[in-house]
C-alpha cells in the first residue's frame, strides 16, 4: 500500500492508497491518527465482521 505524507493548511497529513493510481485516497491528520490508534482493536474487529 503506497503511503505519502503531505500538508494541508500547515497541518501534516498521512495519505493511504490502495495503489499508486488510487483516485480517492484515505487521508487524515494527527488527531484522527490518535483516535485510530486508541481504537485499533475495535476498528480491526469491525473490519473483520461479515
CHARMM internal coordinates of N, CA and C (Angstrom, degrees):
IC EDIT
DIST 1 N 1 CA 1.4443
DIST 1 CA 1 C 1.5284
ANGL 1 N 1 CA 1 C 108.54
DIST 1 C 2 N 1.3187
ANGL 1 CA 1 C 2 N 117.03
DIHE 1 N 1 CA 1 C 2 N 118.80
DIST 2 N 2 CA 1.4675
ANGL 1 C 2 N 2 CA 119.72
DIHE 1 CA 1 C 2 N 2 CA 177.23
DIST 2 CA 2 C 1.5347
ANGL 2 N 2 CA 2 C 111.65
DIHE 1 C 2 N 2 CA 2 C -66.77
DIST 2 C 3 N 1.3008
ANGL 2 CA 2 C 3 N 115.83
DIHE 2 N 2 CA 2 C 3 N 135.92
DIST 3 N 3 CA 1.4646
ANGL 2 C 3 N 3 CA 122.48
DIHE 2 CA 2 C 3 N 3 CA 178.12
DIST 3 CA 3 C 1.5136
ANGL 3 N 3 CA 3 C 108.32
DIHE 2 C 3 N 3 CA 3 C -124.56
DIST 3 C 4 N 1.3202
ANGL 3 CA 3 C 4 N 115.98
DIHE 3 N 3 CA 3 C 4 N 135.56
DIST 4 N 4 CA 1.4660
ANGL 3 C 4 N 4 CA 121.56
DIHE 3 CA 3 C 4 N 4 CA 176.80
DIST 4 CA 4 C 1.5227
ANGL 4 N 4 CA 4 C 108.39
DIHE 3 C 4 N 4 CA 4 C -129.02
DIST 4 C 5 N 1.2984
ANGL 4 CA 4 C 5 N 114.74
DIHE 4 N 4 CA 4 C 5 N 159.27
DIST 5 N 5 CA 1.4626
ANGL 4 C 5 N 5 CA 121.07
DIHE 4 CA 4 C 5 N 5 CA 173.90
DIST 5 CA 5 C 1.5171
ANGL 5 N 5 CA 5 C 106.55
DIHE 4 C 5 N 5 CA 5 C -121.20
DIST 5 C 6 N 1.3100
ANGL 5 CA 5 C 6 N 115.76
DIHE 5 N 5 CA 5 C 6 N 136.42
DIST 6 N 6 CA 1.4524
ANGL 5 C 6 N 6 CA 120.68
DIHE 5 CA 5 C 6 N 6 CA -179.53
DIST 6 CA 6 C 1.5226
ANGL 6 N 6 CA 6 C 108.60
DIHE 5 C 6 N 6 CA 6 C -143.26
DIST 6 C 7 N 1.2991
ANGL 6 CA 6 C 7 N 116.51
DIHE 6 N 6 CA 6 C 7 N -171.29
DIST 7 N 7 CA 1.4539
ANGL 6 C 7 N 7 CA 121.56
DIHE 6 CA 6 C 7 N 7 CA -178.31
DIST 7 CA 7 C 1.5193
ANGL 7 N 7 CA 7 C 109.27
DIHE 6 C 7 N 7 CA 7 C -138.47
DIST 7 C 8 N 1.3251
ANGL 7 CA 7 C 8 N 116.50
DIHE 7 N 7 CA 7 C 8 N 144.39
DIST 8 N 8 CA 1.4545
ANGL 7 C 8 N 8 CA 121.86
DIHE 7 CA 7 C 8 N 8 CA 175.64
DIST 8 CA 8 C 1.5221
ANGL 8 N 8 CA 8 C 107.73
DIHE 7 C 8 N 8 CA 8 C -137.78
DIST 8 C 9 N 1.3108
ANGL 8 CA 8 C 9 N 115.89
DIHE 8 N 8 CA 8 C 9 N 119.89
DIST 9 N 9 CA 1.4621
ANGL 8 C 9 N 9 CA 122.42
DIHE 8 CA 8 C 9 N 9 CA -178.76
DIST 9 CA 9 C 1.5289
ANGL 9 N 9 CA 9 C 111.61
DIHE 8 C 9 N 9 CA 9 C 50.19
DIST 9 C 10 N 1.3211
ANGL 9 CA 9 C 10 N 116.40
DIHE 9 N 9 CA 9 C 10 N 42.39
DIST 10 N 10 CA 1.4569
ANGL 9 C 10 N 10 CA 121.86
DIHE 9 CA 9 C 10 N 10 CA 176.80
DIST 10 CA 10 C 1.5163
ANGL 10 N 10 CA 10 C 115.26
DIHE 9 C 10 N 10 CA 10 C 81.62
DIST 10 C 11 N 1.3291
ANGL 10 CA 10 C 11 N 117.75
DIHE 10 N 10 CA 10 C 11 N 2.18
DIST 11 N 11 CA 1.4596
ANGL 10 C 11 N 11 CA 121.48
DIHE 10 CA 10 C 11 N 11 CA -179.79
DIST 11 CA 11 C 1.5257
ANGL 11 N 11 CA 11 C 109.99
DIHE 10 C 11 N 11 CA 11 C -109.07
DIST 11 C 12 N 1.3318
ANGL 11 CA 11 C 12 N 115.82
DIHE 11 N 11 CA 11 C 12 N 136.33
DIST 12 N 12 CA 1.4573
ANGL 11 C 12 N 12 CA 121.81
DIHE 11 CA 11 C 12 N 12 CA 179.05
DIST 12 CA 12 C 1.5210
ANGL 12 N 12 CA 12 C 111.12
DIHE 11 C 12 N 12 CA 12 C -71.14
DIST 12 C 13 N 1.3273
ANGL 12 CA 12 C 13 N 116.72
DIHE 12 N 12 CA 12 C 13 N 138.01
DIST 13 N 13 CA 1.4611
ANGL 12 C 13 N 13 CA 122.76
DIHE 12 CA 12 C 13 N 13 CA 176.42
DIST 13 CA 13 C 1.5178
ANGL 13 N 13 CA 13 C 109.86
DIHE 12 C 13 N 13 CA 13 C -127.71
DIST 13 C 14 N 1.3220
ANGL 13 CA 13 C 14 N 116.08
DIHE 13 N 13 CA 13 C 14 N 151.36
DIST 14 N 14 CA 1.4524
ANGL 13 C 14 N 14 CA 122.14
DIHE 13 CA 13 C 14 N 14 CA 170.44
DIST 14 CA 14 C 1.5327
ANGL 14 N 14 CA 14 C 105.63
DIHE 13 C 14 N 14 CA 14 C -109.52
DIST 14 C 15 N 1.3292
ANGL 14 CA 14 C 15 N 115.87
DIHE 14 N 14 CA 14 C 15 N 138.39
DIST 15 N 15 CA 1.4605
ANGL 14 C 15 N 15 CA 121.78
DIHE 14 CA 14 C 15 N 15 CA -177.87
DIST 15 CA 15 C 1.5212
ANGL 15 N 15 CA 15 C 107.99
DIHE 14 C 15 N 15 CA 15 C -120.70
DIST 15 C 16 N 1.3298
ANGL 15 CA 15 C 16 N 116.52
DIHE 15 N 15 CA 15 C 16 N 119.78
DIST 16 N 16 CA 1.4599
ANGL 15 C 16 N 16 CA 122.35
DIHE 15 CA 15 C 16 N 16 CA 179.41
DIST 16 CA 16 C 1.5227
ANGL 16 N 16 CA 16 C 109.26
DIHE 15 C 16 N 16 CA 16 C -105.55
DIST 16 C 17 N 1.3300
ANGL 16 CA 16 C 17 N 115.95
DIHE 16 N 16 CA 16 C 17 N 132.54
DIST 17 N 17 CA 1.4662
ANGL 16 C 17 N 17 CA 121.30
DIHE 16 CA 16 C 17 N 17 CA -179.78
DIST 17 CA 17 C 1.5142
ANGL 17 N 17 CA 17 C 109.79
DIHE 16 C 17 N 17 CA 17 C -127.80
DIST 17 C 18 N 1.3129
ANGL 17 CA 17 C 18 N 115.97
DIHE 17 N 17 CA 17 C 18 N 146.55
DIST 18 N 18 CA 1.4673
ANGL 17 C 18 N 18 CA 120.37
DIHE 17 CA 17 C 18 N 18 CA 174.71
DIST 18 CA 18 C 1.5271
ANGL 18 N 18 CA 18 C 109.99
DIHE 17 C 18 N 18 CA 18 C -71.41
DIST 18 C 19 N 1.3486
ANGL 18 CA 18 C 19 N 116.13
DIHE 18 N 18 CA 18 C 19 N -35.93
DIST 19 N 19 CA 1.4618
ANGL 18 C 19 N 19 CA 123.09
DIHE 18 CA 18 C 19 N 19 CA 176.88
DIST 19 CA 19 C 1.5234
ANGL 19 N 19 CA 19 C 108.03
DIHE 18 C 19 N 19 CA 19 C -152.22
DIST 19 C 20 N 1.3083
ANGL 19 CA 19 C 20 N 117.38
DIHE 19 N 19 CA 19 C 20 N 165.94
DIST 20 N 20 CA 1.4664
ANGL 19 C 20 N 20 CA 121.03
DIHE 19 CA 19 C 20 N 20 CA -176.23
DIST 20 CA 20 C 1.5220
ANGL 20 N 20 CA 20 C 113.12
DIHE 19 C 20 N 20 CA 20 C -56.20
DIST 20 C 21 N 1.3166
ANGL 20 CA 20 C 21 N 117.36
DIHE 20 N 20 CA 20 C 21 N -32.01
DIST 21 N 21 CA 1.4619
ANGL 20 C 21 N 21 CA 121.12
DIHE 20 CA 20 C 21 N 21 CA -176.30
DIST 21 CA 21 C 1.5289
ANGL 21 N 21 CA 21 C 113.38
DIHE 20 C 21 N 21 CA 21 C -94.20
DIST 21 C 22 N 1.3228
ANGL 21 CA 21 C 22 N 117.72
DIHE 21 N 21 CA 21 C 22 N 12.69
DIST 22 N 22 CA 1.4660
ANGL 21 C 22 N 22 CA 122.28
DIHE 21 CA 21 C 22 N 22 CA -179.57
DIST 22 CA 22 C 1.5220
ANGL 22 N 22 CA 22 C 109.93
DIHE 21 C 22 N 22 CA 22 C -54.73
DIST 22 C 23 N 1.3298
ANGL 22 CA 22 C 23 N 116.15
DIHE 22 N 22 CA 22 C 23 N 122.46
DIST 23 N 23 CA 1.4638
ANGL 22 C 23 N 23 CA 121.34
DIHE 22 CA 22 C 23 N 23 CA -177.28
DIST 23 CA 23 C 1.5306
ANGL 23 N 23 CA 23 C 112.28
DIHE 22 C 23 N 23 CA 23 C -75.62
DIST 23 C 24 N 1.3330
ANGL 23 CA 23 C 24 N 116.41
DIHE 23 N 23 CA 23 C 24 N -30.75
DIST 24 N 24 CA 1.4664
ANGL 23 C 24 N 24 CA 121.03
DIHE 23 CA 23 C 24 N 24 CA -177.39
DIST 24 CA 24 C 1.5310
ANGL 24 N 24 CA 24 C 110.37
DIHE 23 C 24 N 24 CA 24 C -127.42
DIST 24 C 25 N 1.3271
ANGL 24 CA 24 C 25 N 117.66
DIHE 24 N 24 CA 24 C 25 N 79.90
DIST 25 N 25 CA 1.4665
ANGL 24 C 25 N 25 CA 119.86
DIHE 24 CA 24 C 25 N 25 CA -179.80
DIST 25 CA 25 C 1.5262
ANGL 25 N 25 CA 25 C 111.57
DIHE 24 C 25 N 25 CA 25 C -72.04
DIST 25 C 26 N 1.3188
ANGL 25 CA 25 C 26 N 115.34
DIHE 25 N 25 CA 25 C 26 N 165.24
DIST 26 N 26 CA 1.4680
ANGL 25 C 26 N 26 CA 123.45
DIHE 25 CA 25 C 26 N 26 CA 179.70
DIST 26 CA 26 C 1.5187
ANGL 26 N 26 CA 26 C 107.11
DIHE 25 C 26 N 26 CA 26 C -101.89
DIST 26 C 27 N 1.3207
ANGL 26 CA 26 C 27 N 117.06
DIHE 26 N 26 CA 26 C 27 N 117.76
DIST 27 N 27 CA 1.4620
ANGL 26 C 27 N 27 CA 119.63
DIHE 26 CA 26 C 27 N 27 CA -179.01
DIST 27 CA 27 C 1.5220
ANGL 27 N 27 CA 27 C 110.21
DIHE 26 C 27 N 27 CA 27 C -128.61
DIST 27 C 28 N 1.3414
ANGL 27 CA 27 C 28 N 114.46
DIHE 27 N 27 CA 27 C 28 N 148.72
DIST 28 N 28 CA 1.4586
ANGL 27 C 28 N 28 CA 119.67
DIHE 27 CA 27 C 28 N 28 CA 179.46
DIST 28 CA 28 C 1.5243
ANGL 28 N 28 CA 28 C 109.23
DIHE 27 C 28 N 28 CA 28 C -159.70
DIST 28 C 29 N 1.3206
ANGL 28 CA 28 C 29 N 114.44
DIHE 28 N 28 CA 28 C 29 N 161.78
DIST 29 N 29 CA 1.4521
ANGL 28 C 29 N 29 CA 121.27
DIHE 28 CA 28 C 29 N 29 CA -179.39
DIST 29 CA 29 C 1.5178
ANGL 29 N 29 CA 29 C 112.25
DIHE 28 C 29 N 29 CA 29 C -99.57
DIST 29 C 30 N 1.3130
ANGL 29 CA 29 C 30 N 115.02
DIHE 29 N 29 CA 29 C 30 N -169.77
DIST 30 N 30 CA 1.4649
ANGL 29 C 30 N 30 CA 120.70
DIHE 29 CA 29 C 30 N 30 CA -175.57
DIST 30 CA 30 C 1.5275
ANGL 30 N 30 CA 30 C 113.28
DIHE 29 C 30 N 30 CA 30 C -66.33
DIST 30 C 31 N 1.3085
ANGL 30 CA 30 C 31 N 118.53
DIHE 30 N 30 CA 30 C 31 N -35.07
DIST 31 N 31 CA 1.4656
ANGL 30 C 31 N 31 CA 120.87
DIHE 30 CA 30 C 31 N 31 CA 179.34
DIST 31 CA 31 C 1.5128
ANGL 31 N 31 CA 31 C 111.63
DIHE 30 C 31 N 31 CA 31 C -62.07
DIST 31 C 32 N 1.3264
ANGL 31 CA 31 C 32 N 116.44
DIHE 31 N 31 CA 31 C 32 N -48.17
DIST 32 N 32 CA 1.4636
ANGL 31 C 32 N 32 CA 119.72
DIHE 31 CA 31 C 32 N 32 CA 178.51
DIST 32 CA 32 C 1.5173
ANGL 32 N 32 CA 32 C 110.94
DIHE 31 C 32 N 32 CA 32 C -70.79
DIST 32 C 33 N 1.3247
ANGL 32 CA 32 C 33 N 117.75
DIHE 32 N 32 CA 32 C 33 N -31.91
DIST 33 N 33 CA 1.4679
ANGL 32 C 33 N 33 CA 120.71
DIHE 32 CA 32 C 33 N 33 CA 177.08
DIST 33 CA 33 C 1.5261
ANGL 33 N 33 CA 33 C 109.89
DIHE 32 C 33 N 33 CA 33 C -61.82
DIST 33 C 34 N 1.3228
ANGL 33 CA 33 C 34 N 117.19
DIHE 33 N 33 CA 33 C 34 N -41.37
DIST 34 N 34 CA 1.4647
ANGL 33 C 34 N 34 CA 120.32
DIHE 33 CA 33 C 34 N 34 CA 177.84
DIST 34 CA 34 C 1.5296
ANGL 34 N 34 CA 34 C 110.86
DIHE 33 C 34 N 34 CA 34 C -63.04
DIST 34 C 35 N 1.3358
ANGL 34 CA 34 C 35 N 117.06
DIHE 34 N 34 CA 34 C 35 N -42.20
DIST 35 N 35 CA 1.4687
ANGL 34 C 35 N 35 CA 120.76
DIHE 34 CA 34 C 35 N 35 CA 178.11
DIST 35 CA 35 C 1.5227
ANGL 35 N 35 CA 35 C 110.93
DIHE 34 C 35 N 35 CA 35 C -61.16
DIST 35 C 36 N 1.3310
ANGL 35 CA 35 C 36 N 116.61
DIHE 35 N 35 CA 35 C 36 N -42.06
DIST 36 N 36 CA 1.4628
ANGL 35 C 36 N 36 CA 121.12
DIHE 35 CA 35 C 36 N 36 CA 179.30
DIST 36 CA 36 C 1.5247
ANGL 36 N 36 CA 36 C 110.26
DIHE 35 C 36 N 36 CA 36 C -62.75
DIST 36 C 37 N 1.3274
ANGL 36 CA 36 C 37 N 116.58
DIHE 36 N 36 CA 36 C 37 N -46.24
DIST 37 N 37 CA 1.4694
ANGL 36 C 37 N 37 CA 120.66
DIHE 36 CA 36 C 37 N 37 CA -179.13
DIST 37 CA 37 C 1.5232
ANGL 37 N 37 CA 37 C 110.62
DIHE 36 C 37 N 37 CA 37 C -63.25
DIST 37 C 38 N 1.3209
ANGL 37 CA 37 C 38 N 116.99
DIHE 37 N 37 CA 37 C 38 N -43.56
DIST 38 N 38 CA 1.4665
ANGL 37 C 38 N 38 CA 121.04
DIHE 37 CA 37 C 38 N 38 CA -179.28
DIST 38 CA 38 C 1.5303
ANGL 38 N 38 CA 38 C 112.54
DIHE 37 C 38 N 38 CA 38 C -65.46
DIST 38 C 39 N 1.3223
ANGL 38 CA 38 C 39 N 117.36
DIHE 38 N 38 CA 38 C 39 N -26.69
DIST 39 N 39 CA 1.4608
ANGL 38 C 39 N 39 CA 121.53
DIHE 38 CA 38 C 39 N 39 CA -176.16
DIST 39 CA 39 C 1.5239
ANGL 39 N 39 CA 39 C 112.67
DIHE 38 C 39 N 39 CA 39 C -116.68
DIST 39 C 40 N 1.3241
ANGL 39 CA 39 C 40 N 116.36
DIHE 39 N 39 CA 39 C 40 N 23.48
DIST 40 N 40 CA 1.4581
ANGL 39 C 40 N 40 CA 121.16
DIHE 39 CA 39 C 40 N 40 CA -174.78
DIST 40 CA 40 C 1.5275
ANGL 40 N 40 CA 40 C 112.80
DIHE 39 C 40 N 40 CA 40 C -55.19
DIST 40 C 41 N 1.3272
ANGL 40 CA 40 C 41 N 118.08
DIHE 40 N 40 CA 40 C 41 N -44.67
DIST 41 N 41 CA 1.4639
ANGL 40 C 41 N 41 CA 120.82
DIHE 40 CA 40 C 41 N 41 CA -177.45
DIST 41 CA 41 C 1.5322
ANGL 41 N 41 CA 41 C 111.80
DIHE 40 C 41 N 41 CA 41 C -61.97
DIST 41 C 42 N 1.3278
ANGL 41 CA 41 C 42 N 117.03
DIHE 41 N 41 CA 41 C 42 N -40.58
DIST 42 N 42 CA 1.4623
ANGL 41 C 42 N 42 CA 120.67
DIHE 41 CA 41 C 42 N 42 CA 178.79
DIST 42 CA 42 C 1.5256
ANGL 42 N 42 CA 42 C 111.01
DIHE 41 C 42 N 42 CA 42 C -68.91
DIST 42 C 43 N 1.3227
ANGL 42 CA 42 C 43 N 116.80
DIHE 42 N 42 CA 42 C 43 N -39.66
DIST 43 N 43 CA 1.4645
ANGL 42 C 43 N 43 CA 120.86
DIHE 42 CA 42 C 43 N 43 CA 178.67
DIST 43 CA 43 C 1.5237
ANGL 43 N 43 CA 43 C 110.08
DIHE 42 C 43 N 43 CA 43 C -65.33
DIST 43 C 44 N 1.3346
ANGL 43 CA 43 C 44 N 117.23
DIHE 43 N 43 CA 43 C 44 N -41.88
DIST 44 N 44 CA 1.4599
ANGL 43 C 44 N 44 CA 121.46
DIHE 43 CA 43 C 44 N 44 CA 178.95
DIST 44 CA 44 C 1.5258
ANGL 44 N 44 CA 44 C 110.42
DIHE 43 C 44 N 44 CA 44 C -62.51
DIST 44 C 45 N 1.3315
ANGL 44 CA 44 C 45 N 116.79
DIHE 44 N 44 CA 44 C 45 N -44.34
DIST 45 N 45 CA 1.4541
ANGL 44 C 45 N 45 CA 121.20
DIHE 44 CA 44 C 45 N 45 CA 179.27
DIST 45 CA 45 C 1.5314
ANGL 45 N 45 CA 45 C 110.24
DIHE 44 C 45 N 45 CA 45 C -61.57
DIST 45 C 46 N 1.3285
ANGL 45 CA 45 C 46 N 117.17
DIHE 45 N 45 CA 45 C 46 N -43.19
DIST 46 N 46 CA 1.4532
ANGL 45 C 46 N 46 CA 122.34
DIHE 45 CA 45 C 46 N 46 CA 178.01
DIST 46 CA 46 C 1.5310
ANGL 46 N 46 CA 46 C 111.01
DIHE 45 C 46 N 46 CA 46 C -60.93
DIST 46 C 47 N 1.3146
ANGL 46 CA 46 C 47 N 117.22
DIHE 46 N 46 CA 46 C 47 N -44.03
DIST 47 N 47 CA 1.4678
ANGL 46 C 47 N 47 CA 121.90
DIHE 46 CA 46 C 47 N 47 CA -179.09
DIST 47 CA 47 C 1.5216
ANGL 47 N 47 CA 47 C 112.04
DIHE 46 C 47 N 47 CA 47 C -65.27
DIST 47 C 48 N 1.3210
ANGL 47 CA 47 C 48 N 117.27
DIHE 47 N 47 CA 47 C 48 N -29.25
DIST 48 N 48 CA 1.4614
ANGL 47 C 48 N 48 CA 121.35
DIHE 47 CA 47 C 48 N 48 CA -177.02
DIST 48 CA 48 C 1.5250
ANGL 48 N 48 CA 48 C 113.62
DIHE 47 C 48 N 48 CA 48 C -88.07
DIST 48 C 49 N 1.3415
ANGL 48 CA 48 C 49 N 117.35
DIHE 48 N 48 CA 48 C 49 N -9.35
DIST 49 N 49 CA 1.4730
ANGL 48 C 49 N 49 CA 120.86
DIHE 48 CA 48 C 49 N 49 CA 178.08
DIST 49 CA 49 C 1.5188
ANGL 49 N 49 CA 49 C 110.19
DIHE 48 C 49 N 49 CA 49 C -66.87
DIST 49 C 50 N 1.3218
ANGL 49 CA 49 C 50 N 114.96
DIHE 49 N 49 CA 49 C 50 N 151.62
DIST 50 N 50 CA 1.4679
ANGL 49 C 50 N 50 CA 119.85
DIHE 49 CA 49 C 50 N 50 CA 176.16
DIST 50 CA 50 C 1.4935
ANGL 50 N 50 CA 50 C 110.72
DIHE 49 C 50 N 50 CA 50 C -86.62
END
COOR INIT
IC SEED 1 N 1 CA 1 C
IC BUILD
